[in-house]
Amino acid sequence: MATAKPIVIFDSGVGGLSIHQEIKKCLPGLPVVYCADFQGFPYGPKAEIDVIERTSACLNRLAEEYDPALAVIACNTASTISLPRVREELDFPVVGVVPAIKTASERSKNRCIGLLATPGTIVRSYTDQLINEFAGDCQVIRVGSSELVIMAEQYLRGETVNEQTLKEILSPFLAHENASDTIVLGCTHFPILSEQLRKIAPDVEWIDSGAAIARRVSSLLSVPDSSATVADKFVYTGESHHVKALLPSLHQMGFEEITSLQTVTKQLAT
């Protein structure tokens, strides 16, 4: 699919920026509209129908506004439950993100892998299917953390990461008799803290879906070769105070236009 159109990357917050960065490494000339649903953040504790409705409303509004060539739901929670609905509604490809259980199983030497995700993702039937299909011979230690999502959001807003809290979150993986040698970051927020995670557990191989999603996007689009990075747009739902502290990080990542998706904000507030 040849395109000069942008793609949309959608998440409940800033987690999908980890996907954005991988896509821009692969396709620097591809324009991106990133949408953060701050009004609905976080998705993890929400009822499934609420996540589906928010994802649908935001993506349909983005489709009207930007006529994208493709959308990426850069949120594990939204991907695992919203893809069937939005793929029916939209007339362009929608790429989802799922925990990289298969990759972890292929790389684990001691057959003990970890899954670090949101509380909803670790208990979802879709996750059970991935483990049964791709890691049936592995011991899989699951840890669900909403706190780590908040920490990633705060980190991009310039706040310091509490190392002791990180150690406590990771302790089930490392204190186990057969410690996990490979840990899947099953939430797109978590790679934002990859440097801090590696500092605490340097012997662990940390795996996320970013590079795989970038390859998938590249395979679906034909983008003119260009080494020049184009400026991207960052849109958000909710109040402007959610984005103010993010501005330095967003500008560093190449976002020049930052604006509110007001129509969806009003629609979902009613």
Secondary structure, DSSP 4 states (H G I P E B T S, - for coil): -B--S-EEEEESSSTTHHHHHHHHHH-TTS-EEEEE-TTT---TTS-HHHHHHHHHHHHHHHHHHH--SEEEE--HHHHHHHHHHHHHH-SS-EEE----HHHHHHH-SSSEEEEEE-HHHHH-HHHHHHHHHH-TTSEEEEEE-SHHHHHHHHHHTTPPP-HHHHHHHHHHHHSSTT--SEEEE-STTGGGGHHHHHHH-TTSEEE-SHHHHHHHHHHH-B----SSPPPEEEEESS-THHHHTTHHHHHHTTEEEEEE-HHHHHHHH-
